[in-house]
Amino acid sequence: MQGVSPDPEKIQAIMDWPKPRSLTTLRGFLGLTGFFHRFVRHYTLLAAPLTDLRRSITFTWSAAADSAFTELKSKITSVSVLTLPDFSKDFVIETDASAMAIGDVLSQASHPPAFFSKKMCPKMQAASTYVREMYVITEAIKKWRQYLIGRKFLIYTDQKSLKNLLQ
């Protein structure tokens, strides 16, 4: 299948990365993996314990950070090959708003051209489910506006409801 995939040498560098022992090495790891965030579904949610650790005053490696580090490394090694967009086909957006982050998948014929995830601010985390679901939809449309403008597309929110935006 043709498409876009990460450089195998960079993936190997991530796999060989030792467990961070300081904020500097943690920032280096997050910088390297962050470059591949568009290949990993729910990257922000997976990396949340590590990004939270980055903001702490003292560097204390926890079990949650260790789990996130290992999970992120394994997800990076099994990344999807992203397809190139085909503008003759309809786009489908799958959205998910958890209590901490949002995640979107843009796909065509069950093949993703792009993933997007973003950690929500504390105010949005405290908002109602309805508000968070609307937020994830508007963020997805803003993110992929250049693909969606003037085209018919579908949105699936949490795999439960189907909405056709352009009728």
N, C-alpha and C positions, 0 to 999 in steps of 0.2 A: 504494500500500500504506500502510495506517495503521501507525503505530508511533511510536517515540521516536527523534528525531534531534537532533544538536547545532545550536545557533544559528549560522546562516551568517555573522553578523557576527563571532562569536568565531573561527570557522574562518579568516576573512579576516585577523583580527588575528594568528593563528599564522603564516599564509602571509607576512605582511608583517614578521614578527619578524626583525631583523638577526642576523647571526652573533654569539653572545655573546663579549664581550671581557673579561668579569670574572665572578667568582663570583656577584655580585648579579644580573646579567642572565641568567646561566645558571639560577639559582634561579627567577627570574621566568618564564623559558620553561618549565622543568619544572613549575612550579606551574600554568601555564595549560594545558599539554598534559595534565598529570596529572588535571585535572578531567574530561577526555574519555577516560580510560583504559578505561572500560567499553565504549567503542565500538570500540576497536582491539584486534584479536587479537594476543596476545603483546607487549603494550605494554611490560612490564617488561624483556623480553629486548631489545627495540629500544632502550630508553632506558638500558640498563646502562652503556655507555661514558660517558654524560653523568652518570649518578648517581655513578659511580666518580670522575669528574673533580671532582665537587662535594665529595668527601671528601679530595681531595689538598691538600697544604700550599700549593703554588704553582699558579697557574692557567696551564696549558700546553695550548693547543688542539692536539690531535693529528689525524692522518688518520682514526683510528677515531671520534673525537668528531665530526668534520666529516661523516663518512659517516652516523653515527647521527642527527645533527641533520637532515640532508637527508632521510633515510629516514623519520624520524618526521614531518616536515612533509608528506611525500607520503602517508603512511598516514592522517594526520589528514584530509586533503582528500578521501580516498576511503573514509570510514568507512561502516559498515553502518547501515542503519536497523534499530533493534532493535524486534522485535515485542513486543506486550504478551502476557504469559503467558495461555494458555487452559487452565484447569484441567480441562477435559473431555478433554484429550489427554494422552498420556504424554510425559514429559520424557526427553531423551537428553543425557548428559554425555559430551563428548569430552575426554580428558585427554592431556597431553603433559608429560613431565619430561625436560628437557635436563640438561646438566651444570651449568648455571648458574641456571636458573629453571624454574618450573612454569607451565603455561597450561591453562585449562579453557574450554570453550564449553558453555553450556546452550542446548539447542535443542529446538524442537518443529516437526515437519513440515519439517525442513531450514531453518527460520528461527530465528535466535538472539535470545532475549530478553536474554541477558547474556554478557559475556566476563569472565574473571578471570585475572590473572597475578600472580606474586609471585617475587621473587628469593630464592633459598635462601641460608641461612647457610653459612659455610665447612664446618661439621660435616656438614650435609646434602649439600653438594656432593661431599664425600668418601665419602658412604655408597654402598652397592651400588645397582645399578639396581633391584633388587627393592624395597629400602627407599624409594628415591625415587618409584617408581611407586605404592607404597602411600600415601606421603605426599601425592602429588597427588590421589589419590582421596579421602582423608580431608579434605583442605582443601576440595575441591569440595563435598563433602557438608555440611561445616560452613558454607561460604559460602552455599549455596542451600538450607539446611535448611527454611526457611519454605515453599519451593515443593515440596519432596520428601516431607515428612512425610505419611504415610498414603497415598501414591500409588506406583504402579508406575513404575519408571524403569530405564533401561539405561545402562551405562557402557562406552564404548569407550576402551581405553587404547592410545595410539599407533597407532590404526587397525588393530591386528593382532588383538587378542582382544576378544571380546564377553562381558560378564558381566551376567547378570540378577540384580540384588541382591535384589529382593523377589519370591519365587516363591510 
